[in-house]
Amino acid sequence: ALAGFMVALVTLMMVWQIPHFMAIAWMYRDDYARGGMRMLPVIDPSGVRTAVVVLLTGVLLLAATVATPLAMPGVLGPVSVGVAAITGLGFLYLCVRLARERTTRAAKRVFFASIIHLPVLLMVMVGEAFVRVVVLR
């Protein structure tokens, strides 16, 4: 069970990075271009490819977000799964908005949501695990 949880947690962290950094690269694409950095938003002026990457990884992130607490039954339960679903769907909604609007404002929303989503999810998982394993046993 622990190995499955570790794989799910590593997957969550890896997938989370992509829309997070794509949002940053979108917000600062002019700076990256001036610095000669060939980030996807720099070489994709229309933003269509960047939007597709953000959207697809947003979908993968939702799956990884919900899979992580499900990978530790008995330690994590409905609280973590519920928070994962709510924060994951909220984050995916913002990814969809970025894909549709392709604006700096939408990218900022994805960026700020990413730095809220992951810590909230991890704190809830730690809290629920503490209650279920230490307090209730």
C-alpha positions as CSV (number, residue, x, y, z in Angstrom):
1,A,0.0,0.0,0.0
2,L,2.8,2.4,0.8
3,A,4.5,1.8,-2.5
4,G,1.3,2.6,-4.4
5,F,0.8,5.8,-2.3
6,M,4.4,6.8,-3.1
7,V,3.9,6.3,-6.8
8,A,0.6,8.3,-6.7
9,L,2.3,11.1,-4.7
10,V,5.3,11.3,-7.1
11,T,2.9,11.3,-10.0
12,L,0.9,14.1,-8.4
13,M,4.0,16.2,-7.9
14,M,5.3,15.6,-11.4
15,V,2.0,16.4,-13.2
16,W,1.3,19.4,-11.0
17,Q,4.5,21.1,-12.2
18,I,3.5,21.3,-15.8
19,P,0.5,23.6,-15.7
20,H,2.2,25.5,-12.9
21,F,5.3,26.2,-15.0
22,M,3.3,26.7,-18.2
23,A,1.3,29.4,-16.4
24,I,4.5,31.1,-15.3
25,A,6.0,30.8,-18.8
26,W,2.9,32.3,-20.2
27,M,3.0,35.3,-17.8
28,Y,6.6,36.0,-18.5
29,R,6.9,34.8,-22.1
30,D,8.2,38.2,-23.3
31,D,11.0,38.0,-20.6
32,Y,11.8,34.5,-21.7
33,A,12.0,35.5,-25.3
34,R,14.3,38.5,-24.5
35,G,16.5,36.0,-22.6
36,G,16.6,33.6,-25.6
37,M,14.8,30.9,-23.6
38,R,12.7,28.7,-26.0
39,M,9.8,28.0,-23.6
40,L,6.6,26.7,-25.2
41,P,4.7,30.0,-24.8
42,V,7.5,31.8,-26.5
43,I,7.5,29.6,-29.6
44,D,3.7,29.3,-29.6
45,P,2.6,32.9,-30.1
46,S,-1.1,32.0,-30.6
47,G,-1.0,30.0,-27.3
48,V,-3.0,27.1,-28.8
49,R,-0.3,24.5,-28.1
50,T,0.4,25.9,-24.7
51,A,-3.4,25.8,-23.9
52,V,-3.6,22.2,-25.0
53,V,-0.7,21.2,-22.8
54,V,-2.2,23.1,-19.8
55,L,-5.6,21.5,-20.4
56,L,-4.3,17.9,-20.8
57,T,-2.1,18.2,-17.8
58,G,-5.0,19.7,-15.9
59,V,-7.0,16.6,-16.6
60,L,-4.1,14.4,-15.6
61,L,-3.7,16.4,-12.4
62,L,-7.3,15.9,-11.5
63,A,-6.8,12.1,-11.8
64,A,-3.6,12.2,-9.9
65,T,-5.1,14.5,-7.2
66,V,-7.9,12.0,-6.5
67,A,-5.8,8.9,-7.0
68,T,-3.3,10.0,-4.3
69,P,-5.7,9.7,-1.3
70,L,-7.4,6.6,-2.8
71,A,-4.0,4.9,-2.8
72,M,-3.9,4.9,1.0
73,P,-7.2,3.3,2.1
74,G,-7.5,3.1,5.9
75,V,-5.1,6.0,6.3
76,L,-6.8,8.5,4.0
77,G,-10.5,8.6,3.4
78,P,-13.5,10.7,2.4
79,V,-12.1,14.0,3.7
80,S,-9.0,13.8,1.5
81,V,-10.9,12.4,-1.5
82,G,-13.5,15.2,-1.2
83,V,-10.9,18.0,-0.9
84,A,-9.0,16.4,-3.8
85,A,-12.1,16.3,-6.0
86,I,-13.1,19.9,-5.1
87,T,-9.6,21.5,-5.5
88,G,-8.8,19.3,-8.5
89,L,-12.1,20.3,-10.3
90,G,-11.5,24.0,-9.4
91,F,-8.0,23.9,-10.8
92,L,-9.2,22.1,-14.0
93,Y,-11.9,24.8,-14.4
94,L,-9.1,27.5,-14.4
95,C,-7.1,25.4,-16.9
96,V,-10.1,25.3,-19.2
97,R,-10.5,29.1,-18.8
98,L,-6.8,29.6,-19.7
99,A,-7.2,27.3,-22.7
100,R,-10.3,29.3,-23.9
101,E,-9.0,32.8,-23.1
102,R,-5.3,32.5,-23.5
103,T,-4.6,35.7,-21.5
104,T,-2.1,36.7,-18.9
105,R,-4.9,37.1,-16.4
106,A,-6.1,33.6,-16.9
107,A,-2.5,32.3,-16.6
108,K,-2.1,34.2,-13.3
109,R,-5.3,32.4,-12.0
110,V,-3.8,29.0,-12.9
111,F,-0.5,29.9,-11.3
112,F,-2.1,31.2,-8.0
113,A,-4.5,28.2,-8.0
114,S,-1.5,25.8,-8.4
115,I,0.2,27.3,-5.3
116,I,-3.0,26.9,-3.3
117,H,-4.2,23.6,-4.6
118,L,-1.1,21.4,-3.8
119,P,-0.4,22.7,-0.2
120,V,-4.1,22.6,0.8
121,L,-4.3,19.0,-0.5
122,L,-1.2,17.9,1.3
123,M,-2.2,19.6,4.5
124,V,-5.6,17.9,4.5
125,M,-4.0,14.5,3.7
126,V,-1.5,14.9,6.6
127,G,-4.3,16.1,8.9
128,E,-6.7,13.3,8.0
129,A,-3.9,10.7,8.3
130,F,-3.0,12.0,11.8
131,V,-6.6,11.9,13.0
132,R,-7.2,8.4,11.6
133,V,-3.9,6.8,12.5
134,V,-2.9,8.6,15.8
135,V,-6.1,10.0,17.3
136,L,-8.7,7.4,16.4
137,R,-6.6,4.2,16.9
